[in-house]
Amino acid sequence: MDELIALLQTIRSDVNYEECKELIDGGVFGSFEIIQTIAGIEEKFGVSIMPDDFIPENFNSAQAMWALIERLRGAAGA
């Protein structure tokens, strides 16, 4: 999770990712930040985020993104 927070800090350093639960719904992240986040997660964690996963619930918080990463890692190992 610390690696994810560090990645997110490179995208927007003015956000408290431990507490923010509405990155998408609250308008904290726009489309450019979302694209950067998806590309960064895929590169850093070696997962492929599919179009079906492009829903706000998966990107509204660092915790939601981490759950997505863990789910994708599990699916890759299955």
N, C-alpha and C positions, 0 to 999 in steps of 0.2 A: 504494500500500500504506500510506503514511503516513496518508492520509485515513481508511482503514479502521481503523487502530490508534487514531486519535484518536476515531473513532466508538465503538469498543469501550471505550475509556477512560471515556466518558460513561456507559456501562452498568455497568461494574465497573472501578473504578480500582485495585483491589488485585491485579490479575492481570498477570503478565509475558507479554504476547501474543506477544512475539518467540520465547519458549521453550515456552509451554504447548501441548501437542499433544493434550490430552484435555479440552477444555472441556465436551463433552457426556458422553463416556464416564466421565470422572473426577468428574462431578457438580459442576463449577465453575459451569456455567450450568444453571439450572432452566428451567422452561417460560416464566416471565415474562421472563427474560433472552433466551431464544431468540426470543420474539415481538418484543421490542424490537429485537433484532439484525436480524431479517428486515425489519421495518418501516423501520429506519434505512438498511439497505443499499438497499432499493427506492427510498426517497426520495433518498438522497444520490447514488446511482450510476445512477438512471434505468432500473433493470432490474425485471423481474417474476419473482419466484421462484415457481415452480409447485410444487404439492403433491408431484410426483415428486422434486423436489430436496430435500425435507424429510427428509434422512437424516443421521445423525450424521457420516458421513464428510465431508460438505460443511461442517460447522460445528464440527468438533473443534479446529480451529486457525485462526489468522488467515490462514495460508498457504492452507489449504483453502478458506476463504471467498473469498480473493482469486482463486483459480483458478476458483471458481464465478462470480464477478463477471465475470472476463475471458471465460469461456465464454458467459455470457449476453449480454454485450456483442457478442461475435462473432456469436452467433445472431441478434441483433437487426439486425445490419448485413447479414446474408446474404439 
